[in-house]
Amino acid sequence: MATSFMEELFKIAREIITEADVAEIENNIIRLSWKTNDDFNRPNKRFQPVIIEIRNDYLEPPTVNSSKFPEHASPKIRIEFATFIRDKRAQFNPRTTKNNEEFNAPERWIFVPEA
């Protein structure tokens, strides 16, 4: 189950990358994927997925009973994350595959909030 912190960042990513029709959260990872909608012969053809890793190096090490992220994203983190996603999205030139047998390696973005 995703933490509220990750759910909040997930929501921001989905608001900025609106074409994503598959989105998942796993621990500190947000995965977004979307169809190209440009190939009649391959209606399920997708651009390469985006994997957004949320680094938490700025936090205290987690204890046995604590989450590694704060309960909620602060306004500062929300702004930093939204800016990060917008900047990365503007620079992103997604790739596709030539056929169904090819694998499209994901694009990895690593978000490290300022301390």
Secondary structure, 3 states (H helix, E strand, C coil): CCCHHHHHHHHHHHHHCCCCCEEEEECCEEEEECECCCCCCCCCCECCCEEEEECCCCCCCCCCCCCCCCCCCCHHHHHHHHHHHHHHHHHCCCCCCCCCCCCCCCEEEEECCCC
